[in-house]
Every structure is written in structure tokens, then in C-alpha cells.
């Protein structure tokens, strides 16, 4: 299906009938003027070589060439496709421990909350790489496949809790093997696992798993949380976790185990207490891994056919040789200027695409902005400019670019993509109500899009999370003079680039909501059925390990 990028150039076609009328009037005036000056029989001798047929032939060449140049300036194109942008990236899987030992508070506010904050900062630092998520306790959930959807990763990490996995315990070996299975079989890309855990393991299969990952060429970076002195595990009842003998369980970080895993796989060991220094160190290590080209869905391109009209137009102009050189030069200059504006904008778009595919988002944004200045209503320039701004974390500017793109296009697929990206930018700014409306508008244009459905559900969950909970009535107390503390709101759907403050336990998504969120969006069906399978085959599966923390 053909369309035109710049249909506004067709307004110049009104000049065609006007020129024809002027030529007819000229011929009529010429005949009258000659009849007054020279007899009809002598006109051929006075003006040798001139004929009406030659006049119409030459001027028809000129007029046809101008029409072709106008069509070329409008840029006819066939079809619209999402260009598979080639990006060089490595594959990184974050393996997060959600066992009950992570509730210990020897790292504030708890081991799990500290690990989640560290993981979210790391996801932002790994922009440009493909990132996946694996949660584990006594069993393993492959929560998110390798992707560049960092907003979804941020949401899933913020929703992680110890209640997401019914089988408690700690099986680091199984988690590492599951992570290795999530990588693509093609070994051309660097593959790394970031293990976020206190190192407590109850199955004793970590060494074998580490050797297996070493054989596969997977590097493991270990980030430890907690202390070797340890701490008890608090329970919602106010008591602490107790073993079968009724003694309070004291969970201790096992840094030696994590160091062994990192050493075996040629990785590195860090403590989460190192904060941003550890995040930056992991980012540098990942940046040194082998890269491979992966496909993205960001830039829109078209198959343009303007050259099919430009070449015949200049051939016709070359044949138009009966005019004086001044007029001929003027026509050629006009034709060149007519096409130069449209073609220069397309050249800038191609230049921006090259910068974007190589990760130079600032240079890409400048090229798109220059193209947009030449053609203020070019939807492709505005859309891609928004993508480049978003990649730089300039979410408000990306929002403005995409809003302009919506007003300059009527294509439903382009509008659906633009609404989807606009929802992401709004969510990054914490404007969840507006983000939800944007995702809904995208789904109206393209129902069933899985990415938009997931983002819409995540935004709704985060909006529910941020709703203020009813405050309990004040009870009489000896400390009545103390001010009441307002609970913090939960993490937003997509946090800003600055590291977020450590959240309170209040205001976050409830465990039940988080479990439903993962189960309905990313948990595979076989994981949802695993409990039923264990019940049907009790002789093969231990329902509860002896150490369920």
C-alpha cells in the first residue's frame, strides 16, 4: 500500500492547470499580435523554425518534469514496518533470593529490601544490555526472559517478596542452573549471572552448579547481603522464626560460598553495602563481555521511491533545450531546491538511525531534532526523537515529542506505538493515571498487544499501591506527644534515574498482590501447576524442606 510522507507538496499541483491556461492565452495573444504586424502568409518567413506543435512539445516536457519533482518531494513510499534495529549487547540474568532468610534485618530495612534496591539500580546501570529475572527460594521462578524492557524489570523487582514462592528454603544451585537454561543457545554473546543473595544454601549443590556454568562460559557476579554474625528472622506475628526444637533461628550470610561461586566462574564478589561502587563495578565488568547484535523495535522506516521520479524529471529537463540558458538554469535551481529540503531531512533521519543503533543517543537525538526543524510535522522524526530522549532519561522531553507525533500522524499502527511509548514516559515520571490512559488508547488502536497489556496491568497495580491506606484511630498511649509518622508510598512503576530512597514496609504492594501480579503476567503455566504436581506425586517431591528459610 502506497502513501506519501509529505502530501502537503501536492498543493503545488494547482499550478498545472493555471500554467496551461496561461499558455493558451499566450498563444491566442501571439496570433493576434502577429496578424496585426505581419500577414499570415509571411509569418513563417519572419519567424522560421517556430511552430505550435514544437511549442507544446517542449513546454509539455517542462510541465511533466515539474509534476514529477513535486511527486518526488512528497516522497511516495510503500508499506510501514518496524525496523529491526541492530544493537550490540550482552545478556545478564539477575538471580534474586526471596527465601525467608532474606527477611533478616542485619541489613536495613531488611536483606530483601536492600537487595531489591541494589537490583533496581543495577538494571538502570545496565541500560543497553538484555536483562532477565529469576527468583528463587526452595524452588525457582523464571520471572522475566531476557529483554530490554527495563520498566517491567523494575516493576517486578519492586513487587518481589518472600510469599511469591510457596516452597521455602534456599537452593542456590538450582537457581544457577535455571538461570543458565534461560540464556540463548548461541554463545556469541557474553553471558553473565548476577546472584543477589545472603549465600545461605540448604541443598549443597552449589559447587556442581558453578562448575556447570563455568563449562557453559557463563560468568557469575555475586553480591552479598547480610552479616556473618547473622540475625533472627522476624515473622508477621511479631515473633521470630523457630526450628523444630523451638529455638530461634539465626540466619548468617555465607560470603565464603558466594566467593567460591564467583571464583569458579571467573566472576567477582561484591557486598551490597558498597552501594553504587559495586553497581558501577558490575557494569564495567559486563561492558567488557562479548557483544552480539540483537533486534529492537524502536525505529520506524519506510521503503521510499522518490528516486523513481527524480531521475525521469531531470531527463525531461535535459531534453528541454529550446529555452535560453537563464531560464533553463532557473528551472534547474528550482527543481534542486524543491527536492533538497525533503531529501536533507531524510538524510538526517538516516544519520540519527545510525547513531541510535550504536547507542549514541545524544547524537541521534540531535539528528532527529535537526530533521524535525526542517520538517516540523514529520511524525517519524518526532517519534524517533522521543525514543532517543527516553533512552537518555529525559522523560518529560520524550513525552512532548511523542505528543507532537500523535498530532502529526493518522496511521493507526504508528499511533498505537506512540501511545505505548508515551505511557512509558508518563509512568517514569510517576503520572500513573495518565500512563494508564495512554496504554488504554494504544490498546484501542491495537487490541491484544502483549507488551501494552503487561504495562497497563503493572501501572494499575502501582496506582493501587500508591493509594493512601486508611489511618487507624489513635489509641491512648503514654507517648501521646509523639507525632504520627506518615508511611512512604511504594516505588513507582519506573523510577527516575536517581537512586530511590529505601522504602518503608508500609505502602508497598501486598504479598498477595505481588504474587498475583507475577502469576498472571510472567510465571509460566508449569510453575503455576507445580504445587498440584507435587501433591499428586508426594513420593517424588518433598513438600517442605527441613530448613524452610
Secondary structure as the mmCIF struct_conf table of DSSP 4:
data_model
#
loop_
_struct_conf.conf_type_id
_struct_conf.id
_struct_conf.beg_label_comp_id
_struct_conf.beg_label_asym_id
_struct_conf.beg_label_seq_id
_struct_conf.end_label_comp_id
_struct_conf.end_label_asym_id
_struct_conf.end_label_seq_id
STRN STRN1 UNK A 2 UNK A 4
TURN_TY1_P TURN_TY1_P1 UNK A 5 UNK A 6
HELX_RH_3T_P HELX_RH_3T_P1 UNK A 7 UNK A 13
HELX_RH_AL_P HELX_RH_AL_P1 UNK A 14 UNK A 37
BEND BEND1 UNK A 38 UNK A 38
HELX_RH_3T_P HELX_RH_3T_P2 UNK A 40 UNK A 42
HELX_RH_AL_P HELX_RH_AL_P2 UNK A 43 UNK A 46
TURN_TY1_P TURN_TY1_P2 UNK A 47 UNK A 49
HELX_RH_AL_P HELX_RH_AL_P3 UNK A 52 UNK A 74
STRN STRN2 UNK A 76 UNK A 89
STRN STRN3 UNK A 91 UNK A 97
BEND BEND2 UNK A 99 UNK A 99
HELX_RH_3T_P HELX_RH_3T_P3 UNK A 100 UNK A 103
BEND BEND3 UNK A 106 UNK A 109
HELX_RH_AL_P HELX_RH_AL_P4 UNK A 111 UNK A 125
TURN_TY1_P TURN_TY1_P3 UNK A 126 UNK A 128
BEND BEND4 UNK A 129 UNK A 129
STRN STRN4 UNK A 130 UNK A 136
BEND BEND5 UNK A 137 UNK A 139
STRN STRN5 UNK A 140 UNK A 147
BEND BEND6 UNK A 148 UNK A 148
HELX_RH_AL_P HELX_RH_AL_P5 UNK A 150 UNK A 159
HELX_RH_3T_P HELX_RH_3T_P4 UNK A 162 UNK A 164
BEND BEND7 UNK A 166 UNK A 167
BEND BEND8 UNK A 169 UNK A 169
HELX_RH_AL_P HELX_RH_AL_P6 UNK A 172 UNK A 181
TURN_TY1_P TURN_TY1_P4 UNK A 182 UNK A 182
BEND BEND9 UNK A 183 UNK A 183
BEND BEND10 UNK A 185 UNK A 185
TURN_TY1_P TURN_TY1_P5 UNK A 187 UNK A 188
BEND BEND11 UNK A 189 UNK A 189
STRN STRN6 UNK A 191 UNK A 197
BEND BEND12 UNK A 202 UNK A 203
HELX_RH_AL_P HELX_RH_AL_P7 UNK A 206 UNK A 216
TURN_TY1_P TURN_TY1_P6 UNK A 217 UNK A 217
STRN STRN7 UNK A 218 UNK A 224
BEND BEND13 UNK A 226 UNK A 226
BEND BEND14 UNK A 228 UNK A 229
STRN STRN8 UNK A 231 UNK A 232
STRN STRN9 UNK A 234 UNK A 234
TURN_TY1_P TURN_TY1_P7 UNK A 236 UNK A 237
BEND BEND15 UNK A 238 UNK A 239
STRN STRN10 UNK A 240 UNK A 240
STRN STRN11 UNK A 242 UNK A 242
TURN_TY1_P TURN_TY1_P8 UNK A 244 UNK A 245
BEND BEND16 UNK A 246 UNK A 246
HELX_LH_PP_P HELX_LH_PP_P1 UNK A 247 UNK A 247
STRN STRN12 UNK A 248 UNK A 248
HELX_LH_PP_P HELX_LH_PP_P2 UNK A 249 UNK A 249
STRN STRN13 UNK A 250 UNK A 251
HELX_RH_AL_P HELX_RH_AL_P8 UNK A 255 UNK A 264
TURN_TY1_P TURN_TY1_P9 UNK A 265 UNK A 266
STRN STRN14 UNK A 268 UNK A 271
HELX_RH_3T_P HELX_RH_3T_P5 UNK A 272 UNK A 274
TURN_TY1_P TURN_TY1_P10 UNK A 275 UNK A 275
HELX_RH_AL_P HELX_RH_AL_P9 UNK A 276 UNK A 287
TURN_TY1_P TURN_TY1_P11 UNK A 288 UNK A 288
BEND BEND17 UNK A 289 UNK A 289
STRN STRN15 UNK A 292 UNK A 304
TURN_TY1_P TURN_TY1_P12 UNK A 306 UNK A 306
HELX_RH_AL_P HELX_RH_AL_P10 UNK A 307 UNK A 319
BEND BEND18 UNK A 322 UNK A 323
HELX_RH_AL_P HELX_RH_AL_P11 UNK A 325 UNK A 357
TURN_TY1_P TURN_TY1_P13 UNK A 358 UNK A 359
HELX_RH_AL_P HELX_RH_AL_P12 UNK A 361 UNK A 374
BEND BEND19 UNK A 375 UNK A 375
TURN_TY1_P TURN_TY1_P14 UNK A 376 UNK A 377
HELX_RH_AL_P HELX_RH_AL_P13 UNK A 379 UNK A 391
TURN_TY1_P TURN_TY1_P15 UNK A 392 UNK A 393
HELX_RH_AL_P HELX_RH_AL_P14 UNK A 395 UNK A 407
TURN_TY1_P TURN_TY1_P16 UNK A 408 UNK A 408
HELX_RH_AL_P HELX_RH_AL_P15 UNK A 412 UNK A 428
TURN_TY1_P TURN_TY1_P17 UNK A 429 UNK A 430
HELX_RH_AL_P HELX_RH_AL_P16 UNK A 432 UNK A 445
BEND BEND20 UNK A 446 UNK A 446
TURN_TY1_P TURN_TY1_P18 UNK A 447 UNK A 448
HELX_RH_AL_P HELX_RH_AL_P17 UNK A 450 UNK A 466
BEND BEND21 UNK A 467 UNK A 467
HELX_LH_PP_P HELX_LH_PP_P3 UNK A 468 UNK A 476
TURN_TY1_P TURN_TY1_P19 UNK A 478 UNK A 481
BEND BEND22 UNK A 482 UNK A 482
HELX_LH_PP_P HELX_LH_PP_P4 UNK A 483 UNK A 492
BEND BEND23 UNK A 493 UNK A 494
BEND BEND24 UNK A 497 UNK A 498
HELX_LH_PP_P HELX_LH_PP_P5 UNK A 499 UNK A 504
BEND BEND25 UNK A 505 UNK A 505
TURN_TY1_P TURN_TY1_P20 UNK A 506 UNK A 507
BEND BEND26 UNK A 508 UNK A 508
HELX_LH_PP_P HELX_LH_PP_P6 UNK A 509 UNK A 510
HELX_RH_AL_P HELX_RH_AL_P18 UNK A 511 UNK A 521
TURN_TY1_P TURN_TY1_P21 UNK A 522 UNK A 522
HELX_RH_AL_P HELX_RH_AL_P19 UNK A 525 UNK A 528
TURN_TY1_P TURN_TY1_P22 UNK A 529 UNK A 529
HELX_RH_AL_P HELX_RH_AL_P20 UNK A 530 UNK A 536
TURN_TY1_P TURN_TY1_P23 UNK A 537 UNK A 540
BEND BEND27 UNK A 541 UNK A 541
BEND BEND28 UNK A 543 UNK A 544
BEND BEND29 UNK A 546 UNK A 546
#
